[in-house]
Every structure is written in C-alpha cells, then in structure tokens.
Amino acid sequence: MEQKKEHPFVTNEEASTRGEKISLNRAIAIIGAGNMGTSLLRGILNAKLAPQNKIIASGTHSAKLEMFSSKWKINHTLDNAEAAQFADIVMLCVKPYTIGKVLDEIKTALREDQLLISIAAGVTIESMQHRIGKNNPIVRAMPNIASTVDEGATAVSFGRFCNEEHQRIAISIFEAVGEVVVVDEHQLDAVTGLSGSGPAYIYMVIEALIDGGVKMGLPRDVSTKLAIQTVLGSAKLVKESNLHPAILRDQVTTPGGTAINAVHELESHGLRSMLINAVATATLKSKELSETINK
C-alpha cells in the first residue's frame, strides 16, 4: 500500500501544549505492559486523559496485569484482540519483532475508526497498514527512556488517514510523559540516533564526570551528586533560557580561567566530533534495522 507524502495538520510550533488540561474521554488499550507501556499508562492516568474504567491493559504476564488492575483500578486481559475491541485508541507498546504477531491477533477485531499508535522502533506505517488491511489512522512514535520519569523526548509521525483530531490525541498522550515534536516519518531514524539512543551517551558523560571528581579527591557520593545536578541544571538552563548552548558556555568560560582550559582539552580530544558521530552511527544502524524488519 503506497504511503502518500502529506504535511501534518499539527506543526512543531503547535505541538507544545504540555501542561494544558485535556480530557480525551475515550477508551484506551495499552497492548504490551513493559517499561514504556507502563510509563504511558501512568502518564495517561496522572494527566486524567481518560477515566480508569475506560483503560485496559493487555500482555503476557498475568501477575503484572493484575497488579496494574489492583493499583490503578483499570481493566486487564491476556487477550490482545479483546483489548483492541474494547478501545477507541490502541497503543502498541511492543517490540519491533513482536508487532507483526500482535497485529495479526487484533486485525479482525479492529474497526477503521480506531486510532493505532505504535512505539515499535523501525516498523513503518505502511507495513502496519498493509498488515491489518484496513484504513485505520496510524501514528508512529519514538519515545525515550526518560518517559519513565515524565521527562521523555518523543517524536511522532502521522499516517495518511490521520486527521487533526487524531494528531492532537497522540500528542496529548505523549505530552503526559514529556515533550513532543512532530517529524516526517523518514526522520525517525535520526530521532532514534539522537534522543532514542541519546540517554546512553549522557549516562556515559555523567559516569565520566563522577570518576573525574573521584580522581581529583572528591568522595564518590559527593561527586555523584554534583555530576548529576550539573547535567540536570545545565539542561534546564538551556531549555528555560532559550539561549543557544554556545552562548551559555561562553558565560561560564572566563578569560584564562578553568573552564576555557577544560573546553580546550575536550576540543583537542574531539568530544564534539565523537558525539556527532555517535548520533550518525546510531541513525545508520536504525535505518539498517528498519529495512530488515520491514522486509
């Protein structure tokens, strides 16, 4: 099935509505109760996007589903088709190599007015559309692990059957666990290389800063606390000041001071190039995996 190239109704400039009180008041199925599925479930409940009795979770672990049901007073089932039939919005929170099986299980239960939202990395909208054989609106999303603490970075792309309402629903759901941007589907591999894999790069930076502090005589617990807060505070300042990172860096680097000498050391060892290359390498690997999956 050919995927037409269309611009989304919702642009990046319009996508940042985080903090607004929005009630979807629609039945939502969370298929796949792993870390990301659990995060989205919790975010939906905390944001009151839908009442508890209109949410159902499905998966393979009955004990975990029963725990969710008891804790959050939601519905649960081991039958993915039953979950899909219950919902207006079907969240596909499963691994890329599992989604084909899940789509086969639910396709006969699907109605064409149901919105499908998939977080399966690399699985294209076209391939999902072909698999279900119906004209359902489909959204692809690439959230990252920080969604588990409501500070996620998610990129969303919309299929050709998505209207403005479908787009705003998807954005509202992911804004419940972080920030959202709208991109063309072909850009999702680059999103994977940057924000999807990016937490791994930042964890390495934090680890190195901690070890640097320890090397220079700080107790590990003190060094850890300082490194974590330094990274957190620096990111928050970039976000809230709306200043380019280079401007903020210049504010820290006084002539002949410690920071400018440290920056020179980092530049001489290629820190900037290494991070750029890391994003590029992860992007190319994402494209390679996507081609394999969609075959």
C-alpha positions in Angstrom: 0.0 0.0 0.0 1.6 3.3 -1.1 2.1 5.9 1.6 1.3 9.4 0.3 3.5 12.3 1.4 1.4 14.8 3.3 2.2 17.6 5.7 0.7 17.1 9.2 -2.1 19.3 10.4 -0.1 19.9 13.6 3.3 21.5 13.3 6.2 21.6 15.8 5.2 25.2 16.7 1.7 24.0 17.7 2.8 20.7 19.3 4.0 22.2 22.6 0.8 22.3 24.7 2.3 20.4 27.7 0.6 21.3 30.9 -2.8 22.1 29.4 -5.7 20.1 30.9 -7.1 17.9 28.2 -9.6 15.1 28.6 -9.7 12.6 25.8 -12.6 10.7 27.4 -12.0 7.8 25.0 -11.4 4.1 25.7 -7.7 3.3 25.5 -5.9 -0.1 25.2 -2.3 -0.5 26.2 -1.0 -3.6 24.4 2.3 -4.5 26.0 2.9 -3.7 29.6 6.7 -3.3 29.6 8.6 -0.3 30.8 7.3 2.1 28.1 3.8 0.8 28.2 3.7 1.2 32.0 5.1 4.7 31.7 2.4 5.7 29.2 -0.3 4.1 31.3 0.8 6.0 34.4 1.1 9.2 32.4 -2.4 8.9 30.9 -3.8 8.3 34.4 -1.8 11.1 36.1 -2.9 13.5 33.3 -6.5 12.3 33.6 -6.7 11.9 29.8 -9.2 9.1 30.3 -11.2 7.6 33.2 -9.8 4.4 34.8 -12.8 2.3 33.7 -12.1 3.3 30.0 -8.5 1.9 30.1 -7.5 -1.7 29.5 -4.0 -3.2 29.6 -3.0 -6.5 27.9 0.2 -8.5 27.9 1.6 -11.9 28.6 2.3 -11.6 32.4 -1.0 -12.1 34.3 0.5 -11.2 37.7 1.8 -7.8 36.4 -1.6 -7.1 34.8 -3.4 -8.0 38.0 -1.1 -5.7 39.9 -1.9 -2.8 37.5 -5.7 -3.5 37.8 -5.5 -3.5 41.6 -3.2 -0.4 41.9 -4.8 1.8 39.2 -8.4 0.3 39.0 -8.1 -0.4 35.3 -9.3 -3.3 33.2 -6.9 -6.0 32.1 -6.8 -9.1 29.8 -4.4 -11.6 28.4 -6.2 -11.4 25.0 -4.9 -8.6 22.8 -7.9 -8.9 20.5 -10.2 -8.3 23.4 -8.2 -5.2 24.4 -8.4 -3.9 20.9 -12.1 -4.4 20.6 -12.7 -2.5 23.9 -10.8 0.6 22.8 -11.1 3.7 20.7 -7.3 4.2 20.9 -5.0 1.2 20.6 -1.4 1.7 21.9 1.0 -0.8 20.5 3.8 -0.8 23.1 5.6 -3.9 21.9 9.0 -4.8 20.5 9.6 -4.5 16.7 9.9 -8.2 16.2 6.6 -8.8 18.1 4.4 -6.3 16.4 3.6 -8.4 13.4 2.2 -11.2 15.6 0.2 -8.7 17.6 -1.3 -7.0 14.5 -2.3 -10.5 13.2 -4.0 -11.1 16.6 -6.0 -7.9 16.6 -6.7 -7.1 13.0 -10.1 -8.9 12.8 -11.2 -7.1 15.9 -10.2 -3.6 14.6 -12.7 -1.1 13.3 -11.5 1.5 10.9 -12.5 4.4 13.2 -9.9 3.2 15.8 -6.6 5.1 16.2 -3.5 3.0 16.3 -0.4 4.4 18.0 2.8 2.3 17.7 6.1 2.8 19.5 7.8 -0.2 17.8 11.1 1.2 16.5 11.7 0.8 12.8 8.3 -0.6 11.9 6.8 1.7 9.2 3.3 3.0 9.0 3.0 1.5 5.5 4.0 -2.0 6.7 1.5 -1.8 9.6 -1.3 -0.6 7.3 -0.6 -3.5 4.9 -0.6 -6.0 7.8 -4.0 -5.0 9.1 -5.5 -4.5 5.6 -7.6 -1.6 6.8 -7.6 2.2 6.6 -7.1 2.9 10.2 -5.3 6.1 11.2 -1.8 5.1 12.4 0.7 7.1 14.4 4.3 6.1 14.8 6.1 7.5 17.9 9.7 7.3 19.1 9.8 8.0 22.9 12.9 7.5 25.0 13.6 6.0 28.4 13.2 9.3 30.2 9.5 8.9 29.7 9.6 6.6 32.8 10.2 9.8 34.9 7.9 12.1 32.9 10.8 13.8 31.2 10.7 11.9 27.9 11.5 13.2 24.4 9.1 11.8 21.9 8.9 12.4 18.1 5.6 11.5 16.3 4.8 10.9 12.7 1.3 10.6 11.2 -0.1 8.2 8.6 -2.2 9.4 5.7 -5.6 8.5 7.4 -4.8 10.7 10.5 -6.9 13.8 10.8 -6.3 16.8 13.1 -8.1 15.2 16.0 -6.0 12.0 15.7 -2.9 14.1 15.8 -3.9 16.1 18.8 -4.8 12.9 20.7 -1.4 11.3 20.0 0.4 14.5 21.1 -1.6 14.7 24.3 -0.8 11.2 25.3 3.0 11.6 24.9 2.9 15.1 26.4 1.7 13.3 29.6 5.3 11.8 29.9 7.4 14.6 28.4 8.0 16.8 25.4 6.7 16.1 21.9 7.9 17.1 18.4 6.3 16.3 15.0 8.5 15.0 12.3 8.2 13.3 8.9 8.4 9.5 9.2 11.7 9.3 7.3 13.3 11.4 10.1 12.5 8.9 12.8 15.8 7.1 12.3 17.6 10.3 13.1 15.4 10.7 16.2 16.4 7.2 17.3 20.1 8.2 16.9 19.6 11.5 18.9 17.0 11.2 21.6 16.3 7.5 21.4 19.9 6.4 22.0 20.9 9.8 23.5 20.4 8.8 27.1 23.2 6.2 26.8 25.6 9.0 25.7 24.6 11.2 28.6 24.9 8.4 31.1 28.5 7.9 29.9 29.1 11.7 30.4 27.7 11.6 33.9 29.8 8.5 34.7 33.0 10.2 33.4 32.3 13.4 35.4 31.8 11.3 38.6 35.1 9.5 38.0 36.8 12.8 37.3 35.7 14.2 40.6 36.8 11.0 42.4 40.2 11.2 40.7 40.7 14.7 42.0 39.9 13.7 45.6 36.1 14.0 46.0 34.2 11.2 47.8 32.2 9.2 45.3 28.8 10.1 46.8 29.6 13.8 46.7 31.0 13.6 43.1 27.9 11.6 42.0 25.5 14.2 43.5 27.4 17.1 41.9 27.7 15.5 38.5 24.0 14.6 38.3 22.8 18.0 39.4 25.3 19.7 37.0 23.9 17.8 34.0 20.3 18.3 35.1 20.8 22.1 35.9 22.6 22.7 32.6 19.9 21.1 30.5 17.2 23.0 32.4 19.0 26.3 31.9 19.3 25.7 28.1 15.6 24.8 28.0 14.3 27.7 30.1 16.6 30.5 28.9 16.0 29.7 25.2 19.7 30.6 24.6 22.0 28.7 22.3 24.2 26.3 24.3 27.3 28.1 22.9 26.1 31.4 24.5 25.7 29.7 27.9 29.1 28.1 27.5 30.7 31.4 26.8 29.1 32.8 30.0 31.0 30.1 32.0 34.4 30.4 30.2 36.1 33.5 31.7 39.4 34.6 30.0 42.3 32.4 31.3 40.0 30.5 33.6 39.5 26.9 34.5 36.5 26.3 32.1 38.2 27.6 28.9 41.2 25.4 29.6 39.0 22.4 30.2 37.0 23.2 27.0 40.3 23.3 25.0 41.2 19.9 26.4 37.8 18.5 25.3 38.0 20.0 21.9 41.6 18.7 21.4 40.3 15.2 22.0 37.3 15.5 19.7 34.4 15.4 22.1 32.1 17.3 19.7 33.0 15.1 16.7 32.6 11.9 18.8 29.1 12.9 19.8 28.1 13.9 16.3 29.5 10.6 15.0 27.6 8.7 17.7 24.3 10.2 16.6 25.2 9.5 12.9 26.2 5.9 13.6 23.1 5.1 15.6 20.9 6.7 12.9 22.5 4.5 10.2 22.1 1.4 12.4 18.4 2.3 12.9 17.9 2.5 9.1 19.6 -0.8 8.7 17.4 -2.5 11.4 14.3 -0.8 9.9 15.0 -2.2 6.4 15.4 -5.7 7.9 12.2 -5.5 10.0 10.1 -4.2 7.1 11.2 -7.0 4.7 
